[in-house]
Every structure is written in structure tokens, then in C-alpha cells.
Amino acid sequence: MWRHPATKPLLAALLAVPFIWLLLAAVNDALGPNPAEALIRQTGDWSLRALCLALAVTPLRVITGQAALMRFRRMIGVNVFVYALTHLLCYAWLDMGWDWSDVAGDIAKRPFILVGFLALVLLASLAATSFNRAVRWLGPKRWQALHRMVYAVAALGVLHFYWMREGKNNQTEVWVYGGILASLLAWRGWYWWRNSHNASALKSQPSR
């Protein structure tokens, strides 16, 4: 099923649904009493949701034994960057009126915006090197090392969300996203340790 030619276009369409819905809601003034805040917040929420999905691909592949799932990780990762970039652009437009000097000043003086911007910079480097040519240019080991920065992106994304919500005394969603991402990262750490341990055990076995 996962290798069917229609699966990638179908996934691309599903990933685009929230973006299209937000666009139509904005055009039709259906985002509630504060549409600017709703648009900024929801693009940020979808960035975190897509990041959770991207980090879940490898565990799902290992648990289900469906290697074909890895075909979708790159697409989902690029989707994370698209939603995060849209989040920044909505903030720059709706909050700052495209005044980039004010945006730069806000980044410098407000920690939650700074960590969100740092996460976006890291995401940009991952999106820019998500293609096969980048793997050949960097080499597999350096490419893998670079793309492990997704862990830093996850940490910065949750911290950005936490600081943004800190003054509103509403941290329920923060703990939900934080718990999901922490579980996924813990699983990856365990999986890496298990593989390293097994590899070391095989090397230590005497040759016959």
C-alpha cells in the first residue's frame, strides 16, 4: 500500500489541507474575533503537529516493519518548514506590518521569539539539504549529523510555545506537544543505544 504511486500525492494533499483551510477562513473572515492572533497561533500549532508526525515516521517504520514509510519523511519535514515559515511571515505581516527592523528588534529583546527564530533557521538548513544532491555533496555521515539538528528544533519549538503561553496561564497544549516530542526523542535515543550496543556485542564476539 505504502508504495502505491498515489500515496505521495495523497499525503501532499492531506498535509496541505490545514494551510488551505486557514487561507479560506482568512479570506472569508472566519477566524474569530482576533483573526491575526488565530492565524499566527494556528500556523505555529501546525508546525508542531507536522514536526511530531515527521519524528514519528522512523518509530512507525520500525514497529510496523514497513520500510516504505521512509519515503514520506522528507515530504513531511519540508512541510514542517513551510508551516513554520508561514508562522513567521504571518507574525511579520499581521503583528509588525512588514517592518523588518522592528522584527529584528523584537527577536533580539523577546526570548520566546528568539528561540522560535533559531528553530526556523535550523529548519531552513534541513529543508535546503533535504534533496538527494545534498546527500551526495555533504556525504552520508555529515548529512546525517546535520539532520540530527531536528532534535534541537523540537526542543526550541516546545520552548518557544512554552514561553509564549507562560503569561496566559494555559500550558495544557504545551505539555501535550512536549510529552509527544519527548516520547519520540526518547524512543530514538533508546533505538540508537540498542543498535550501538548490538553492534558492539557483535564486534566483541570471537571469530571462528
N, C-alpha and C positions, 0 to 999 in steps of 0.2 A: 504493500500500500504506500509506504513512505517513498518509494522510488518511482511512483507513477508521475508522468510528466505534468499532470495538472496540480500536484501538491504544492509546488513552489508558487505558481500564480495565485492559488487559493490562499496560501498563507500570506502572501503580499497583500492581497485584498483584505484579509481579516485584520492585518496589522494597520492598514490604512483607515479602517472603519472609525476609530475614535477621532482621528485627525479630520476626516470628512464631517463627522457629526459635530465637532466643535466649530468647524468652519460654517456649516449651515446654521447652527444655533447662533453664532455671532451675527451672521447676515440677517437672520430673522428676529434678532433681539430676544432670544430665548434663553439667555444665560443668567437670568435672575436680576435682582436689584443692583448688583455690582458686577457688570459683565467683565470689566477689566480684571478684577481680582479672580473671578471664576476662570477666565481664560488662562491667566498666569498660573493659577494653582493647578488646574486640570492638566495642562501640558507637563507640569512638573510631576504630577502623580503618574501620568502615563509613561514618563521617562523611567520612574522607579519600577513600575509594573513590567515594562519591557526588559529592564535590567534583570529582574527576578526570573523572567522567562528565559533570557539568554544564559544565565548561570545554571538554570535547571536542565539545559539540554544534555550536558555530559552525565549527570546522575541518572537521567531518564534513559540515556543510551546504555549505560552500564547495567541498570536494574532490569530493563526490558530486553537487553541483548539486541536492540535494533540499531545497528551501526549507521543506517541510512538517516537517522535523526540528525547526525552531524552536518548534513547538507544544509540545514536551516539555520545553523548557529550564526553564520556570517550575516545573513539577511536580518536576523533579529537584532544582532549587535549594531548594524548600521541604523536600524530603526530606533534603537536607544538614542543614538547620536542625533537623529532627526528631531525626535521629540524634545531632547534637551536643548538643542539649538533653537527650536521654536519657542521653548520656555524663555530663553534669554532674549530672543527678539521681541516677544510679547512684553516682557518687562521693559526693554529699552524703548519700545514704542508707547505702550499704554501708561507706564509709570514715569518715564523720563523724557518722552516726546522726541526721541531720536537725538538727544543731546549727549554725544559720546563723551564729552569732557565730564559731564555730571555722572554718567555711568561709571567712568573710571574713578571718580572721586568716591562714589558710593561703594565700589568694590574695595577701595583702599580703607574705608572707615567702618564698614559693616562686616563683621566676621562671617556671618551666615552667607552673605553674597560672595565673599572672597572664596570660601570653600566650594560653593556651587560653581563659581567660575573656574577654579582649579580642576574640578571634576570634568567640566566641559572641555578644557584644554587637553586633558588626558584622553577623553573620549575622541576628540578630533584626531589625535595621533593614532589611536586604534582604528578609527574609520579610514584614515588615509593609508593605512598599511594593511587593510583587510583583503587585498587582492593577491592573486597568485604571483604576480610580478614582484610584489613587495616581499613575499616569502623568499623568492629566488634571489632578490637583491640583498636582503638582510642576512639570509641563511636561516635554516630552520631553528637553530638554538637561539640566536639573537631575536628572531621573530617571536618565539615562544616566551622569552624573557620579557620582551616589550609588552606582549599581550597579557602577561600576568598583572599588569597595572590595573586590570579590571577590578582586582580586589581593592585597590586604593580608591577607584571610582565608587565602588559600593560603599566603602566607609565614609568617603566625603559626601556622597549623596544623602546618606542617612543623617550625618551630622548637619548638613545644610537644612534638611527637613526639620530636625530636632530644634535647632536654633530659631528657625522661622516660626515654629509653633510654641516656643518656650513662653513667650509673652501672652499667649492666648489660653494657657492652662488646658490645652487639649492635645494630649500626647498619645491617644489611643492608636491612631493610624501610624504614628512614628514607631511604636513598639511592634505593631503588626509587620510593617516593612522591615524593621530592624531584625525581628525574630526570623523572618523568612530568609533574609540575606545572610544572617549569622549561621543559620542551619545549613544553607547551601555552601557557604565558605568552609564551615566545619567539616562537612562531608568531603569537600575537595581536599582539605588538609589530611583527613583520615585516609582517603584513597591514594594520595601521593605517598604518605608514610607506608601504607601497606605494600604498594608497588616497590618502593625503595627497600623495604625490609625483605620482601621476597627475592628481589634481585641480589641483595647482599647474601641471603641464605644460599642461593644457587651458586654464587661465586665461591662461597666458603666450602662447598662440598668437594671432597677429594675426587680427583679424576681417576677413572678406572682404566 
